[in-house]
C-alpha cells in the first residue's frame, strides 16, 4: 500500500481533465523561483505559461507512453517494451523511421500510479470513440494512450506531397477503442474543430494538429493550374477530403512550436 500527499491536494495544483486512466493537472504558481527569474516567472504565469502534468492510474488501464516521458511511479508498476516478437519489433522500428516517432514506446502495466514529465504544452485527452475509432496526428503530438490502442503509419494519398509540401510522407495513426493523450501547442479553447461530411478542407500551412483516420490527406495546388496557383499567391495547400473532423490550430507559428 502507498499514500501520495501534497500532490493533487496541493492548493497550487488544479485538475484540468480526467478521462480513462489519465488525469491532467496544472501548476497554478511556480514557487521554486529566485530573485533572478521571479519577474519572468510572474509574467509567464499571467500569460498562461504553466507546467502541466499527466497522472496515469494503471488500475484503470495499461498505458503506452512516448519514450522518455516517465518522471516517477509508485506501487505495482511494471515497465515493458511492448514488443511481441521479432516481427513486431521490425514493424515498430520501420513505423518509427517513417513517422519520426520513437520506435519503441514503453508500456506500463500493474495497478500503481505513473506520473509523466511536466510540460509547458497543453494536454488534450481524446476519446477515439469521438473520432470513429481512428485519429491521425501531426508530428510530435503523441504523449500517451491506452495500451490496447494500435499504432500505425498513415501514408499520404499522393506521393508527391512529401516533396511538394515540405512535409513527411507518413503520419502516426492511432486506432481502436480508448483514450489518447496529446501534447498540443495550443489550448483547447483556441483549437478550431471542423467537421466534414463528404466535403473538402484546404489549409495554407501546417495548422492541422489531428484529423480523422477516415479523411484523405494530400498536398495540392491551390488553383487548377500552376499559373493560377502562382497568381493567387497561395501555391500549395494541405487538403483533407471525405467525412470526419479536423482539429486546427489558429496560426501556423503556434502549430510548429
Secondary structure as UniProt FT lines:
FT   TURN            8..9
FT   TURN            11..12
FT   STRAND          13..19
FT   TURN            20..21
FT   STRAND          22..27
FT   TURN            35..37
FT   HELIX           38..46
FT   TURN            47..48
FT   STRAND          52..57
FT   TURN            58..60
FT   STRAND          63..65
FT   TURN            67..68
FT   STRAND          70..74
FT   STRAND          77..80
FT   HELIX           86..99
FT   STRAND          107..110
FT   STRAND          113..116
FT   STRAND          122..127
FT   HELIX           128..131
FT   TURN            132..133
FT   STRAND          134..137
FT   TURN            139..140
FT   STRAND          142..146
FT   TURN            147..148
FT   STRAND          150..155
FT   TURN            159..160
FT   HELIX           161..164
FT   TURN            165..166
FT   STRAND          170..175
FT   STRAND          179..184
FT   HELIX           188..190
FT   STRAND          192..203
FT   STRAND          208..212
FT   TURN            213..214
FT   STRAND          216..221
FT   HELIX           226..232
FT   STRAND          236..248
FT   HELIX           252..255
//
